[in-house]
Amino acid sequence: MIINTVAGNDNHSRFTDFFQPFLIDESNVKGNFIRLGQAMDVILSRHDYPDSVSRLLAEQAVLACMLSGNLDDGGSLTVQVKGAQQDDAIRGPVGFTVIDVKENGDIRGYADLAPDALTRIRELEKTQEEISLKDLIGEAGFLAITITPAADTQQYQGIVALSGDTLAQAVEEYFTQSEQLQVSIKVSVGKIAEGGKHKWYASGMMIQRVPDLGGKAEKVKLEDDGEDWNRSRILMNTVKNEELLNPTLSPQTLLVRLFNEDGVWVYEPKQLQVNCRCSRERIEDVLGNFPDEDIEEMKHDGVISVSCQFCNKTEVFRDDDIARIRQNAVE
């Protein structure tokens, strides 16, 4: 069953910014396919990151979207990558990176760099063709996945060491250690020439081995579905990076191309988009809760400046703004 929809884009010749779930028929394997185009380019273009940092953040964005499929209504998922916290450990030029995804498909993210990050990364680029995850994060780094339900229930967090060469390997290890599940992940990040400039794209596919899940109700349960899993994993890894990133290739077409022999059920996709939670109105609400003496302490050169690290935007509040905020708080 193929649903002929264009996800996440008004231009029907392009297929970007979507979360596409699927199920491989006659096997206990489900998965999802992510492609970020406009959303990825907006997140990265807001900051003047070196390409190696942009690639790291883009890979993290794809992985966070992959993990967000089971969020409840209004929930959110945050993926953080951090370097060592020990004083004697070698720290990389990237302090931490964070990607936040809401159940409705809103994405935001940024990277926090050390003061000398650009100099250190340029030195690495002189001697290495590719800058590794350990080069950027340093020793004893870790990946933290935090799920925040919308309801007033307990927040969940899982942490795994960055022992592999990529974030995708760290997520696979997270599923093995924390969830006792087998997953296989492939991620691709690159730039595509559009309108005279190069724009960032990021894409990836994840399949997961799920017990007692079949594509058809009448399926006979096999005693050992290991062969199905291995075949699905091999087929997924035949996909080329340019196919994952190609914005003119629909997700349904690619999935059928990969898994047509076994059959694939492609479900309704979800749109993904950049949407930061900051707003001038929200900041005003927060400032209205502070006492007058705290407001005065916040001023620098007579104004209060509040910056959002996600969207790299600063809101400035002058005396007349502060007077209005105080008046609204009293009312």
Secondary structure as UniProt FT lines:
FT   TURN            12..13
FT   STRAND          18..24
FT   TURN            25..28
FT   STRAND          29..36
FT   HELIX           38..45
FT   HELIX           51..67
FT   HELIX           68..70
FT   TURN            73..74
FT   STRAND          76..82
FT   TURN            87..88
FT   STRAND          94..102
FT   TURN            103..104
FT   STRAND          106..113
FT   TURN            115..116
FT   HELIX           117..127
FT   HELIX           133..137
FT   TURN            139..140
FT   STRAND          142..148
FT   STRAND          156..161
FT   HELIX           167..174
FT   HELIX           175..179
FT   STRAND          182..194
FT   TURN            195..196
FT   STRAND          197..209
FT   TURN            211..212
FT   TURN            217..218
FT   HELIX           226..236
FT   TURN            237..238
FT   HELIX           241..245
FT   TURN            247..248
FT   HELIX           251..259
FT   TURN            260..262
FT   STRAND          264..266
FT   STRAND          270..271
FT   STRAND          273..274
FT   HELIX           280..287
FT   TURN            288..289
FT   HELIX           292..298
FT   TURN            301..302
FT   STRAND          303..308
FT   TURN            309..312
FT   STRAND          313..317
FT   HELIX           319..330
//
